[in-house]
Amino acid sequence: MPRRVAPPILRGPPTSPSAAKPVVPSRQRPAVAGRLPGSNCAEASIDVHIGQFCSLGRGGHTEGVDRGLRDLKREATREALAKAAFELTRERGLSGFVTADVVERAGYSRRTFGNHFSCKEEAVASVAFGGVDDASAILAGLPADLPLLDVLLAVMKTQFTTDALVRMRELMAMARRYPTLEPHVLGVQQRMRHTAQELLGSVAGDRYPTVYVPLLFGAVYGAVMAALEGTLDVDLGGEYDPSPASMDYSSFLDITFDYLRHGF
């Protein structure tokens, strides 16, 4: 039988060592600034770069940090939109602008506005939250055995600054002037009240009777609302000219809590 000959092996031109490119494992490839890994999208999320891999090389190890940064960014965006809507209402009146004016002033898109608010009235009302720090951070620095009345006084003096109260007072005046704004302002006030009362209840724990927290908070909330509505003559600054009989905010708090401490 004829002898079978193996076919020749075809080889390409020799490759120089310098032309060879090392393969970088996909997990170690750095993310391009401003892009998602494996994507051509120009809009980047800072979460791609911060905490994707921690120093131990474990993906998602700093997931909590990323979530905190996202929450801060979202909160800042919401506050900027609310502030722009509030300022436009002050300058032009509620009927003198539209959503496009709000996003133009704040520097965001209509889509971003829609992610936070359903209408311009809701954005205007939400300005009441701006400038009010997280009360939980204040409570963390107070002694655990501090009486609840003193806890509430510390929060009122630290969290509710005169600037925040002036803004709330002006917002309430706007709600009386523009009927479509009023339900949104009332909704914001209700959420703030419920959130604050729940936080105060968590601090109180089982140290007080069940009725103590809502009664105490209700008394303080009623006093603050009287100052905001003008029933009590409290000088909060701003555009309102104080009368000779006006008391400043600090004196108002001292008098209010003195009554709560010693009785009426």
Order of alpha helices (4+ residues) and beta strands (2+ residues): alpha-alpha-alpha-alpha-alpha-alpha-alpha-alpha-alpha-beta-beta-alpha
